[in-house]
């Protein structure tokens, strides 16, 4: 289980603080997780004999979930921007011709874009 904790911690830290080195990332993780610097360093480096407690693993798993949720929000924003650009291109070419199809799609999706 400590292997999993190490992977999650390193992956999260690299994406959250790409310009920092390992020492800086460990310090930021310690503050972010409200755990001791030495304990985070042990988990981050997967030192021999280190065991991850259940509460620590829950906090580390929460990091993974927050990263996934942020990626999903970014994907949704990108998708909405793409839809807006495509709608603008459709209406710019011939608004009257495509109006019925676009309105039908909006109704089918419940008014969402």
N, C-alpha and C positions, 0 to 999 in steps of 0.2 A: 504494500500500500504506500510505502514511502517513495517508491519509484513513481507512482501516479502523482503524488503530491509534488515531487520535484518537477515533473513534466508540466503540470498545470502552472506552478509558480513561475517557472522559466518562460513558458509561452506567454502568460499574462504580462509579465514584466517586460519582455521584449516588445510586445505590441503597445503597451502603455507608455513606456519610457525608452524609445528606441535609441536616443542619443546618449544614454548613461551606460557606464560599464557595469560589471556584475556587482561590484561593491556598492555603487549608487543604487542599483535596483534592489539589492537586499535591504538597504536602509529605508527606501521608499516602501517596500513591502511590509517591513516591520511596523512602520507608522500606519500604513493603510489597514493592516490586519490587527493592529493594537497588540502585537506580540513582541517579545524580546528580540533584540538584534541577533543574539547568539542562537536562539531557537530557530529563527527564520534562516539563518545561515546554515545551520545543520540540515534543515529540510531542503533548502535550495541546492545544497551540494550533496545531498543524500549520503551523509556521513555514516560510517559503519556503526551499527547499534542503535540508530535513531528509529523510534517508533512514533507514528502519527496517532495522536489521540482523536477520539471521535469528534469532539468539538472543534479541533483544529481542521480536521478534514471537511467538516461542514462549512467552515469559513472559507476554506480553499475552493471547495466546490461552488460556493456562492460567487467567487471571482470568475470562474468559468462561465457561469450562467449570465453574469453581467456582461461579459465579453460577447457572448452569443446574442444577447438582447440588443447590444449596441450595433452589432453587425447587421441584425435584422432591420433595425431602424434605418441604418444607412442604405440598405438595399431597397427598402420601401421608398425612401426619399428619392433615390436614383430612378426607381421605376415610375414614380409620380411625375418626375421631371421629364422622363422620356415620353410618357403618355401625353403630357401637355405639349411637347414639341411635335409629336405626331398629329395631334388634333389640330394644332396651328397650321401644320403643313397641309392637312386635308382641307381645312376651311380656306386656306389661301389659294388652293388650286381651283376649287369650285364649291363654295359653301352650300349652295342650293342642292347640288347633286348628292353630297354626303350627309346632309343634315338629318335625314330620316334614319340612316344607319347609326349615326353617332347617338342620336336620341334613344334609339332602340337598345343600344348597348348600355347606356346609362340607366335606363329603366330596368334592364335585366340584372344589373349589378346593384340595384337598390339606390341609385343616385350617387354612388361613389365613382370616383375617377379610376 
